[in-house]
């Protein structure tokens, strides 16, 4: 497997894991109103993956930044900061690949 292919596969894996983590965080933070049922989970994750790959991440960044600025629970702030950092790093990697 070529180095470029390995990097692409690794990036795809990171995008999928980030999408899963964003979905879980948003569900935990927003509660049941975020997602109506578990069947929507994979559709939601697919949509998040598509947004990340397309570079359409401003909604997620703004959402996380708002939580970082307004949330009092430091554990939630720390998790939002970690997700935002991962999202920004992947945005940069994907933008360079275009």
C-alpha positions as CSV (number, residue, x, y, z in Angstrom):
1,X,0.0,0.0,0.0
2,X,1.4,3.4,-1.0
3,X,2.1,6.1,1.5
4,X,-0.5,8.3,0.0
5,X,-3.2,5.6,0.1
6,X,-2.3,4.8,3.8
7,X,-2.7,8.5,4.6
8,X,-6.0,8.7,2.8
9,X,-7.3,5.6,4.6
10,X,-6.2,7.1,7.9
11,X,-7.9,10.4,7.2
12,X,-11.1,8.6,6.3
13,X,-11.0,6.8,9.6
14,X,-10.4,10.0,11.5
15,X,-13.3,11.7,9.7
16,X,-15.7,8.8,10.6
17,X,-14.5,8.7,14.2
18,X,-14.9,12.4,14.6
19,X,-18.4,12.3,13.0
20,X,-19.4,9.6,15.5
21,X,-17.9,11.6,18.4
22,X,-19.6,14.8,17.3
23,X,-22.9,13.0,17.0
24,X,-22.5,11.4,20.5
25,X,-21.5,14.8,22.0
26,X,-24.4,16.6,20.4
27,X,-26.9,13.9,21.5
28,X,-25.5,14.0,25.1
29,X,-25.6,17.8,25.2
30,X,-28.9,18.4,23.5
31,X,-30.7,15.3,24.8
32,X,-33.5,13.4,23.0
33,X,-34.5,16.5,21.0
34,X,-31.3,16.2,19.0
35,X,-32.2,12.9,17.4
36,X,-35.6,11.3,17.3
37,X,-34.6,7.7,17.3
38,X,-31.6,5.4,17.1
39,X,-32.3,4.6,13.4
40,X,-31.4,8.2,12.6
41,X,-27.9,7.7,14.2
42,X,-26.2,6.3,11.1
43,X,-27.9,8.8,8.8
44,X,-26.8,11.6,11.1
45,X,-23.2,10.3,11.2
46,X,-23.2,10.0,7.4
47,X,-24.4,13.6,7.0
48,X,-21.7,14.8,9.4
49,X,-19.0,12.8,7.4
50,X,-20.3,14.4,4.2
51,X,-20.2,17.9,5.7
52,X,-16.6,17.4,6.9
53,X,-15.4,16.0,3.6
54,X,-17.1,18.8,1.7
55,X,-15.5,21.4,4.0
56,X,-18.9,22.5,5.3
57,X,-18.0,22.6,8.9
58,X,-18.9,26.1,10.0
59,X,-22.1,25.0,11.8
60,X,-20.1,22.4,13.9
61,X,-17.4,24.9,14.7
62,X,-19.8,27.6,15.7
63,X,-21.8,25.1,17.8
64,X,-18.7,24.0,19.6
65,X,-17.4,27.5,20.0
66,X,-20.7,28.6,21.6
67,X,-20.5,25.7,24.1
68,X,-16.9,26.6,24.9
69,X,-17.9,30.3,25.5
70,X,-21.1,29.7,27.4
71,X,-20.9,26.3,29.3
72,X,-20.0,26.3,33.0
73,X,-19.2,22.6,33.2
74,X,-15.4,22.4,32.5
75,X,-15.6,18.7,31.5
76,X,-18.1,19.6,28.7
77,X,-15.9,22.6,27.7
78,X,-12.8,20.3,27.6
79,X,-14.6,17.8,25.3
80,X,-15.9,20.6,23.0
81,X,-12.4,22.0,22.7
82,X,-11.0,18.6,21.9
83,X,-13.7,18.1,19.2
84,X,-13.1,21.5,17.8
85,X,-9.3,20.9,17.6
86,X,-9.8,17.6,15.8
87,X,-12.3,19.2,13.4
88,X,-9.9,22.1,12.6
89,X,-7.0,19.7,12.0
90,X,-9.1,17.5,9.7
91,X,-10.4,20.6,7.8
92,X,-6.8,21.6,7.2
93,X,-5.8,18.1,5.9
94,X,-8.8,17.8,3.7
95,X,-8.4,21.3,2.3
96,X,-4.8,20.6,1.3
97,X,-5.9,17.4,-0.5
98,X,-8.4,19.3,-2.7
